Amino acid sequence: MSRDELRIFSWVAAAAFALVAGVWRPRRLHWTALGSVLLFAALNAGAGIYVLNHFSDSRWSTGEPPLSVPSFSGTPVVGQFLEPLDSALNGVVGGVNEFLAFKQALPVALDFLAASGWALLVAFPIAILAASISYAAARRRTADFEKYRATVDLLQEEVEQLKRQISSGNSVR
């Protein structure tokens, strides 16, 4: 995947999750919104880590060609004595090329990590809102349950009174 495809993938995956979870549980849209924002943050963080782990990949480069080492071993007369210098220069230039590749991949990774950070920043108020909505719904359910419980207790009391009246009425006759 290219850098643009990775960026689009995180948006599409979060939107698809929100859509599917919203259809599956329409009464819990606040938790669905929080889940999709957290999924977006996780996907972007994963993409940033992926870029840092594969920094030598050409997808993150800005188009600069890697450095190359001139060969001293082909030099007449002293070429055979310069072979250790060739291997040392290859090692140094290889390290410089890795550093340049990391330098080019770092802004791409930081873009993904910054998007993840912003998503986490947005997730915090959404989490507070979702928790408060759930708390209010739980209090409402508890109040409804208490109201129904009071009604049941009242009806049980009336049934007991009816039983007493019926039993006292039967014993008088």
Salt bridges, closest charged atoms under 4 A:
ASP4 OD1 - ARG7 NH1 3.45
ASP57 OD2 - ARG59 NH2 2.61
ASP111 OD2 - ARG7 NH2 3.85
ASP153 OD1 - ARG149 NH2 3.94
GLU160 OE2 - LYS163 NZ 3.90
